[in-house]
Amino acid sequence: MKDLLILLAHLLTTIAKLLGPGGARAIVADSLLMKQQLLVINRSRRRAPNLTAIDRILLGLSRVNYFVRFDDNYDGRLNG
């Protein structure tokens, strides 16, 4: 029953838009916007890979090595 009332409300809204100025264009624009929103909602997202603890440690150490190696003031000592 609730769905029927919602459908009736949408039908009345659509008829009101059609009878107003630029009615057909308003309906087409509304339809295109709704289609675009559905496409955005339903598109698949690329997920990041599942990394193990060892993968995370190796990536972290490689990043530290990268930053240390390209530091202009690095003189070979870790603390200094």
ABEGO torsion letter per residue (X at the ends): XAAAAAAAAAAAAAAAAAABBGAAAAAAAAAAAAAAAAAAAABBBBBBBBBBAAAAAAAAAAAAAAAAAABAABAGBABX
